[in-house]
Amino acid sequence: MRLSIEGVEFSYPGNPVLEDICFRAAPEEFVAVLGTNGTGKTTLLKCINLILEPEKGTVLIENRCTRDHSRKELAQKMSYVEQRKVSNRIKVFNAILLGRKPYIKWDATREDIEIAHRAIESLGLKRYENRYIDELSGGELQMVMIARAIAQNPKVILMDEPTNHLDLRNQLDVLDVIKKAVRENHLTAIVAMHDINLALRYADRFILMKDKGVFAAGGKEIITASNIEEIYSVPVNIIKCENHTVVVPK
C-alpha cells in the first residue's frame, strides 16, 4: 500500500473532529472521501500531509511515517489542491512552475521548466499559459491548480472538493483529468467530495465518514441505500443508468 492512515485523531480547541481514522490506499487508486458538512473531510486531508499535526495515530507514505520527512521531502511525495482560491496576480505558467518549488535550490532548472510545460500540455492549458490566473474561469483555474500539483511529481495527490462551484461540463472535465493523471502517473488520489454520483462515476474506492470516524470503507459494494441513508439521513434508491450506479433520493 502506498498510503496508510492508522488511528489518526485530531481536535480543534474543545471540538474533537477525527477519532481513530484508519484506511489504506494503493497506487493508481482514486479514493473518494464522502460525508456531510462538518464530518472532518478537509481536516483529514490536512492531517495526512501535516498541514495539521494529528494528536494521535500515524500516516505512512510508502511505509515511512510522514513525521520522519522534512517539509521539502514530504512536498516531493504529496501535493494538495485546496478548495478554489485565487492568489496574487500571477501568470498561468508561473503558477504551474510553483509546483517545482520542493525541488528548486536557487532557480528553476531546464528540467523544472520542461516538467511545467509537460503539465501544461497534458491538461490542454497551452493557450492559457501567458494569462493571469485571476482572469480565468472556475474550471480553467482548477485545471491550473491540478497541473501545478502534477508538476510537483508527487506519489499522492490530495484534493478538497475539486468540483466545488463548477458547472456540470467543468465538473466532468476536471474529474476526467484527475482520473487520467492517477492512471498515467501512477498516483494515489484522495479526494474529498460532496456529489455521490460524481464519486460513483470516477472513484475506485470510497471512505464514508460519520461521527468523527470512518463509517465504512471499500469499493462500490459499500454504496448501499442503507449506508447512504445512515450517513446523510435521506432515504434513497440505488439504480443503474447507462451502466452507471446512481443514487436517487426517494
N, C-alpha and C positions, 0 to 999 in steps of 0.2 A: 504494500500500500504506500502511496506517495504521501498522503496526509492522514494523520491520526489525531483525533481530539479525544483526550482521556480525562474525564472528570472535571471539566472546566467549570469554574464558578466565578461570578462577578456580581458586585453590588455597587450602586451609587449610594451616597450617604443616606442611610435609613431606608434603602429601597433595593432589596435583592432582585436581580434581573435574570441571572443564569444560575442554574443549580444542576450539577452533575451531568454536564453535556458530554455525550460520548457518540462518536461516529467516525467512519473512515471513508476515504475517497481515493480512487486509483487514477493513474494516468488515462487520459482520453475520456474522462467522465465529466459530464455536465450534471452537477448536483444542484437541484432547486431547493431553497430553504423557504418553507411556506408557514404562514401563521397570521393571526390577526395583528393589528397595530398594537405595539407595546409588548409583544412577546419576546423581544430581545434579538431580532434578526440582525439589525445593524450592530448592536453591541457584540454579538457573536463574531461577526466579520472583523471587528476592530480588535477583539481578543485574539483571534487567530494570527493576525500579523503584528500584534503587540503595540498597536496604537493605544490600546488599553491593556494594562497588566492584569491577567487573571489572578484572583486571590488564591485559588486552588486549581489543581489539575495541570496537565501538560499538553502542549501542542507539539507534535513531531512532524517534521518535513523530511522525507527520505531518511527516516529513522534517527534524526538528530533533533534535539529539543530546540525550539525557536529561541529560548533564552540563552542558548550557547552560541548564537550567532551575533556578530556585530550588526549594527543597523545597516551598514553597506552590504554585508553578506546576505542578510535577510531580504533586502531590496533586490538583490540579484536572483533570488529564488521566488519571490512573491510580489505581485503587483495588486493594487487596489484601485478600483474605479468607484468613486463615491457617487452619490446622487447628483444630478445635473448641477453644475456650478460653473459660472463664468468668472475667470480670474482677471488679472490685469490685461491690458491691450497687448496682445502678442500674436504673431502670425502662426498659421497652422503648422508650417514646417518646424518652427522653433518649439512650439508646444509639444510636438511629437518627439523632437530631439531630446526634450527633457526626460523622456523615458530612459535615456542612456546615462543619466546622472550617476547612478550607482557604479558605473564603470569608468567615468571620466576622472582623470587625475588633474590635469592642468587645463586642457582644452579638448574639444571633440576631435577625435581622430577621423581619418578617412573611413575606417570601418564603422564608426558610430554614425557617420553621415550616410553611408551606404545602407545600414540597417534601418535608419529612419526612412530613407527613400523606398526601401522594400516594403515597409509597413504601409506607407502611403499608397504604393501601387496595389498592394494586396487588398486594401479596403476601398479602392477606387476613389481616392482623395486627391489625385494629381491636380485637378482643376481648381482645388481649393487651397493649395499649399502656400500661396502668397497672400491669401486673405487673412484678415484678423478674426480671431475666434469669436469676438463679440458681435460679428456680422453674420454669424451662421444661424441656421435654424436649429431647433432642438435635436432633430435627428442627425444633422450634419455634425453638430458639436459632440454628440455621443459617439459617433464614429471616430472622431479625432481622439477622444479620451481612450477609446478601445485601442486605436492604433498606437497611442503612447504606451499603453500597458503592454502591448505585444512587442514594441521596440525595446522594452525593458528586458525581454528574453527570459521571462520567469518560468518556473515549473508549475506554479499555482497562480491563478488569477481570481481575485475576489471582486464581486460586483454587487453593488447595493441598488436594487431596483433600476436596472439599466433602461427599462422601457417607460419609466415614470414620465408622465406628461407628453408622451409621444402619440401620434395618431396611429391607426392600425397598420398602414403601409410601413411607417418607420419602425414600429414595434417588430414587425416581421423581418425587415431588413437588418436591424440591429441583432436580433437573435440568430438569424441566418449567419451573420458574420461571426458571432461568438461560437456557434456550433462548428463552423468551418475551422476556426482558429484552434479549437480544442482538438479536433481531429488531425489537422495538418501539422500543428506544432507540438502535439503530444502533451497538451496542457491538462491540468485538473482545474475545472471551473466550479467555484462555489458561488451561487447566485441567489441573493435574496429577492423574492418575487411576491407580488400580490395576486397576479392573474393566474388562477389554477389552470385554465385551459391553455394558456400560452406555455406554462410549465409542462403540461402533459404533452404538448406538441414537440418540445425541444429537449427536455431533460431526460437523462438516463436513470437517475436516482433522485429520491426525494427525502427531505427531512421535514417532518411535521412537528411544529413547536407549539406547546401549550403549557401554561402554568409554570413558566421559567425553565422548562425542560424539554427533552425530546419525547414527544408522544409516540411517534412511530418513525422508522427509517427503513427504506428499501426501494424496490422498483415500483412499477405501476400497480402491482398487486396490493399496495397499501392505500391506493387512492380508491377507497370504497365509500359508499353512501354513508355508512355508519361513522367512519373516521372523519369525513368532511363535516358531517353534522356535529360531531363531538368538538371539532376544532373551531368551527365558525358559527355554531348554533343556528344553522339554516338547514332544513330538510332538502335533500337533492336527489335527483336521479342520475345515474351514470349510464350514458348511452354511447353507441358507436355512430359516427357520422363521417362518411368518406374515409374510412379506415383510421379515423382519429377517435380517441376516447375523449368524451366531452362531459363536463359536469354541468347539469341544468338544475337550477333551483326549482322546487315544486311550486 
